[in-house]
Every structure is written in C-alpha cells, then in structure tokens.
C-alpha cells in the first residue's frame, strides 16, 4: 500500500530520513539531529544533513524518501522488500507542504528526494515528479532540489525531472552487470540504470536547458556501494572514468558497504572507510587533474593502496627523480604535483603571467599561493634547485 496517512507528518519524516546517511549526496556524509519546537510541540527529531552544493555553497539539506515501502529486494538495502521494520509514506502534496514548513522555519534549505519502489519505477517516479511540481509551480519554491531517478523510469520522466531539479541522480550501485547481480539481482544494469544516464547526457547536448526551472540543465551524479559485491577498485574506477568522460556525470559517490541486520549480506564485513576515501581521491584525479585510468597506482589485485593517497603514490614513481620546475610547468603538469590543486595551480600561473616569476623562489612564496608545500616539496624545483623541506626554516618569515 503506497499511502499510509495515519502517522503524524513529523513522525513519518523522522522515519523516512533516518537511514539516508547511507546514500551520500552533496557531500553530506555527516548527519545531525535537529529539534525545533516550531515544527512539533513534542519536539520530534528530524535528520538534516550538512550539504555542499555544486557551487561550493553549504546548506542544510533534508534527505528523505517519499516512501520506505519497496518491492525490490536489494541484498544490501535497509528498505528491501520483506524486511521487518516500521515503514512510512507521504503523498506528494503532503511531502511538499511538510518540506516547505521546514524551509520557511529555516530548518532546511534544500531537499534531496528519493523513494522506495512501489508498483514499478514509472509509478514511483510519477509521485516524485508530482511532489517536485507542487514545490516549484504551486508553492513557488526556488531553492535546491535533487531528484533521484528510479530504476525503470521512462525517458519522458527523466526529462521532466531535469526541468524541475538542480541535480538528478541514478545509482549504478555496482561497476557492471555481474557485480550488480550480487547486490541487487532484480535490477538491470544497462537498461534500468545506465541507459537513463545516457538520456540525461543526450538531453543536455540537445538543447541549452532554457526551459528548465532556472534556465540550466541540472548536473547528474551516481553512486556505488563499495565492497558489497567483491568488486575491485579498478572496476569502480574504470566505470567512474566512463561516467565522467562519456556521460558528463559530475560526481561519483562511493558508499562503504555497511551490513544491515536482516538482509542477505548481514554477515559480510563492513568496508574500510579508508577504501572509500581512496576512491574519492582517485575520482577527483580523473575529473579535475587530467589523470587517466592508466596513471592510477593499483596493486596486483586491482585495488588502491590504503596506506598512501594515489596522487602521492604516482608522484613517488614518476617525479622523485624528475622533479617539476614550478616556474616553467604548464597547468596540466602542475596538477600532477601533490599539494597543488586547481586553485593553487591557477594562482601560480597568474603570478607568472603578471611578471612575478621572480617571487616564486622559495616554499614560502608557494605557501602564500595556497600550495601544500609539505606535500609538494619533494617533487619540485625552484630556481632550478630542489627546495628545503624544513617548514621551520621559512614558516616564520611568511
């Protein structure tokens, strides 16, 4: 049954948002418990995430399901069909008005809307789109909206979501069909999950997005469950690279597998958070630093070393004997140096263009441009020489 209206709205929201930390979105890994008497005289608690938007803005983000009822039986999921726990559901209009109450009270500044699947992906997607349309068109909500695309949704529904959302997402969960079968045997990798990501890219390429609610097409992201299907890191990175370069996906999120009681994978060990971290680091190298799959330092089993970040591992192999001249290197080469990111690389280039090259002759000069000099020093040349690594020699003069 999709609707169950007997529960108080805040009680329902509390249940529907409680497990959403398992689905990373907008860098919202930390979930805080917020109580507000404006919303409930009983001071019921709801979960609000600290989200970071694509433009870097930080907001209080409500991450919630429209319903926790689900007909799918994914082996890792707390909402899987048949699992014994208290479920809850909102009608679209109820969800829209409940969120707007939070928004107007200053408790939530944006919403990430997902759902369990009931009566098929098309039916569920329609309910989510109804919610979004009520928010945008009837309640004139102008804030941040992230809509999850359901497995089995139709192309027309994907385009409607893109007209209403700031971000859309489809969880691949696994890097390929074989691995997905171990996590979610009733999901179809190519047709249900990968194909809608292709539609999103095609829609963006076809037109400018002027008809979208804010005049721009939303960004798209995906997510992987890490460690639940025996997959290697090279499988995850290979698929991530494809998403970035071929389908215009903005971010890949990696969720370290955590066993959930009363699921088929409840006895599988949890995945190390450090593995999740290394995958994020590699995804940024692929997306922002001009690295390719061939550059990534995998071990013989196709996994990333846990004891060292991948950029430093690459640099130790390729740069220790061939350090880079800071005053001559192009942007793409600068980005290969540990401790230098897109902003600090641009700052170095800007300083050089402004005729300030002579100032880039010690670690203090680089530090003032935002370079992590402790990480960069072993791999660079300044004035044609390797700089001293001792921070204490120059830190007092900055």
Steps between C-alpha positions, in 0.01 A plus 500: 500500500658827386315735734477482877366826633439405864848600619585857600699674220804564718497140623495387138780734403707380791469140377556585134815707559663284767690267264589752231858532622553175306445693178762773463391811315645850482794380713252452784677226691431636847141498618395709796190474713300822513205575723279802455188592700360693200442174320367284782383572850647162597842614367523202272844449348565506127825437317658786309825457305774754456516516121744663260347608170679477163592870529659446843217654699422321827137441587283306743363220284200279572574156353186291500301227332149555371427148626708230669267232359689317226428204277865449409711263710852642464726296727675798667204736551321571831177567305497172307171314457420260781724658762314549827509865606260790531439666164352836408365681194413852391258605230666751266302796631570402863873474434510832320316685777698333779829596338382857441421528871860403576627736234304799623608428857864512389562137597564365150629697201481226237358155438635172362201285405526125450256212551441133532346344189125424513298370202802542274752772433268695269226532763746597773678752279166661423433555871842659542445727200161601637674600823758705312238674286295596806812647658610695194173606341239519773711585805756700297798336664821642349754312708717195439330179384670168426279231345592132493414317177335167572607177328259445212402867458407613150698747292221756513505483880876553502456813291224628730730449797770699322257787448431519874824403678840651573650152501382155390657168589484132417678251722694242301592334833753273328752546215348243264217250454681210664570691820152653510346152492675426832350812659163536333404197290178656370658820370610519138832685471489625142132558430379624841806686627759583237257588221330783696845652560544495122162673459606775737816562300307495172240746630772738618678481164179551303410843639612773736255432781322833467170330585637366829375670815811719534609501136768232539501122480574334833825320571493121522668267749512130583592279794675169563477266797864417575593150614163331492547303178867401507588758238854636461588868510610490138146395401350794689754748366460379142123550514541837673735619227241397239228695682713815520637498147218344298179592684585834659437375855613764751577280799527138594416427862645200679319348797706255704289189549348470846317177589133549586328255736240271343640532148675227296837678543471556874802277572727663244773712664474876475723673245781717633422874481856546377415307183210738443736795549753369248227457240387858551859619461538308174168629367621857548827418322300371204254786497711805588870410467526347149593155630390192309433145609851403388651755741335355812731285719300181555652198668515153340141431613367814334457690827630834623765507774334599825815635664561783253290737294512417127643834385800468731548138395506608134742785575745277686525278195511772235630823657753421772778465242348753258369792709290768332618858458228715655595804292473319167235230527161527330176467695447131419851420624461709815186305586707182513695630800371396845387804697395696190134511404307690232487825701866506599609396149304796361655729763849393391419562135343838580807607698725404211284683243509814712878508483544373856700190412796626700290473815455125458839403633424347839239292677361802680404656166317182399331474839359852452337378176320215675746218429536225759877532500563207733353268237639682196861561606646154415379524140582856385780734397523868594769710331615174344565340838318272740360707787563427866224291655540653843188705566663656808764667282249723323165488682597787733569731207161457332 
